[in-house]
Amino acid sequence: QAQLVESGGGLVQPGGSLRLSCVGSGFTFSSYAMSWYRQAPGKERELVARISSITGINYADSVKGRFTISRDDSKNTVYLQMNSLKPEDTAVYSCRATHIFVYWGQGTQVTVSS
């Protein structure tokens, strides 16, 4: 059974940093494009960053220069390093795996507040 489990969320002050992790199991992780999405209260879910062996790396304009997506296929893990966090980055962050099938994690809460 395929599964994605995120971790690393929490409460951080504006200007701070967090690193999210998403561990996949039950599928061939290295064959899948991996993405991070976020959904803030009252807003639609939006793509934050995507990493693929075919299309490379893409970021939402709102996070370019602050967030970095990376992956370690030996650990079946994708990361999202978030620096210079802003209150508007507050959301539930979820990872997604896409190839033949699409898998979602359950999400992790990130709150940026003083």
C-alpha positions in Angstrom: 0.0 0.0 0.0 1.5 3.3 -1.1 2.0 5.9 1.6 3.4 9.4 2.0 4.2 10.7 5.5 5.2 14.4 6.0 7.0 15.8 9.1 8.8 18.9 10.1 5.9 21.4 10.4 5.4 23.6 13.4 5.2 27.2 14.7 8.0 29.6 13.6 8.5 33.3 13.8 8.6 35.5 10.7 12.0 35.3 9.1 12.6 31.9 10.5 13.2 28.5 8.8 11.8 25.1 8.7 12.6 21.9 6.8 9.7 19.6 5.8 10.3 16.0 4.9 8.1 13.5 3.1 8.9 9.8 3.2 7.3 7.5 0.6 6.7 3.8 0.8 4.9 1.1 -1.1 5.8 2.4 -4.6 8.9 3.0 -6.7 9.7 6.4 -5.3 12.5 7.3 -7.7 10.2 6.9 -10.7 7.8 9.6 -9.4 7.8 13.3 -9.7 7.4 14.8 -6.2 5.6 18.0 -5.3 4.8 20.1 -2.3 1.4 21.8 -2.2 -0.1 24.0 0.5 -3.6 25.1 1.5 -4.3 28.1 3.7 -7.6 28.5 5.5 -10.3 29.7 3.0 -8.0 29.4 0.1 -7.5 26.9 -2.7 -4.6 24.4 -2.6 -1.6 25.7 -4.6 1.5 24.1 -5.9 4.6 25.3 -4.0 7.4 23.3 -5.7 8.0 20.3 -7.9 11.0 18.1 -8.7 11.1 15.7 -11.6 13.9 13.9 -13.5 12.1 14.9 -16.7 11.0 18.5 -16.1 13.5 19.6 -13.5 12.6 21.9 -10.6 9.8 24.5 -10.5 8.7 26.9 -7.8 5.7 29.1 -7.3 6.6 32.8 -7.8 5.7 33.5 -4.2 8.4 31.2 -2.8 11.2 31.6 -5.4 14.5 32.4 -3.7 13.2 31.4 -0.2 12.2 27.7 -0.6 14.3 24.8 -1.9 13.0 21.4 -2.9 15.3 18.4 -3.0 15.0 14.6 -2.9 17.1 11.7 -1.8 15.9 8.6 -3.6 18.1 6.4 -1.5 15.9 7.4 1.4 12.6 7.7 -0.5 12.4 11.2 0.8 11.6 14.7 -0.6 12.5 17.8 1.3 11.3 21.4 1.4 13.7 23.8 3.0 11.8 27.0 3.8 13.7 30.1 4.7 12.7 33.7 5.4 9.2 32.6 6.3 6.4 35.0 6.2 2.9 35.0 7.9 1.4 34.3 4.4 3.3 31.0 4.2 1.0 29.7 7.0 -0.8 26.7 5.6 -1.1 22.9 5.7 1.7 21.5 3.5 1.2 18.2 1.7 3.5 16.2 -0.6 2.3 14.5 -3.8 3.8 11.7 -5.9 2.9 11.6 -9.5 3.6 9.0 -12.2 1.3 6.2 -13.1 -0.7 6.9 -10.0 -1.1 9.9 -7.8 -0.5 9.7 -4.1 -1.0 12.3 -1.4 0.3 12.7 2.1 -1.9 13.7 5.0 -0.2 17.1 5.4 1.7 19.0 8.1 0.8 22.3 9.6 3.1 25.3 9.2 2.3 28.4 11.2 4.4 31.6 10.8 3.5 34.0 13.6 5.1 36.2 16.2 
